Amino acid sequence: MKKVFVVGCGAYMDSGYGCPGEWRCLKAAALGEGNFDEPSQVIAFIRCECPGRTIVPNIGMAMRLSEIKPDIIYLSSCLANAKPACPYVSAEEAAKIIENKTNIKVVRGTHDYH
């Protein structure tokens, strides 16, 4: 079973625009649905907080505290597909930054539940 981190958009979740929280990401991971190619264990759920400068340090802290390096990091569907999009960093840019700093593959999006 893959060990994964999920990074969600804190502002999007707080506003309630199409994301009631992380339950849909957790369901997709547990069942191996959406962008998860197999059932996966979510080790950390990290909220990106505006303007996004803390994503990489928070991922590093989660790895240190959990003592587990994830196999893959997922940008939640609310972060990857936000409408309106993040005014600070695109999902593509965030994925590249995370991959470059951690050497861990980043997948944009977790599920396609409505």
Sequence and secondary structure as in RCSB ss.txt:
>XXXX:A:sequence
MKKVFVVGCGAYMDSGYGCPGEWRCLKAAALGEGNFDEPSQVIAFIRCECPGRTIVPNIGMAMRLSEIKPDIIYL
SSCLANAKPACPYVSAEEAAKIIENKTNIKVVRGTHDYH
>XXXX:A:secstr
 EEEEEEEEHHHHHHTSS  SSHHHHHHHHHT TT SS EEEEEEEEE TT TTHHHHHHHHHHHHT   SEEEE
 HHHHT SS  SS  HHHHHHHHHHHH  EEEE      
